[in-house]
Every structure is written in structure tokens, then in C-alpha cells.
């Protein structure tokens, strides 16, 4: 894999990590500030947080594999 492709993967990992962190903060805010009243939002926010973390994990695994191949 070319250095440019690895840089693109690194950028994707950073982006997905930021999005996962933002989603985790939303889940945290729900738990800390709005439960139990807003319990109806819990499943949707939890699923979105899971999906964001999974997207980061997938991107990170691709980057790790590409870096291993390049070494």
C-alpha cells in the first residue's frame, strides 16, 4: 500500500474516532443529565454509539493491516 493510501487511512481513523467520541459524549449526557425521564432515547443513542465505535474499529483494523504490510 502506498504512503498516500496509508495517510488516507490514518485520516479516516482520526475522523471515525472523533465521531465515536462525540457519540459517546451524547450517550454520557443522556445518562448523566436526562435519565430516567428520557429512557426512550436510550436504545437509539446506544445503537448510534455502538455503530460509531464499530466504524472506528473497522477503520483502525484496516490501518493496522496496511501498516503491517508496508513494514
Secondary structure as UniProt FT lines:
FT   HELIX           3..29
FT   HELIX           30..34
FT   TURN            35..38
FT   HELIX           39..41
FT   HELIX           42..70
//
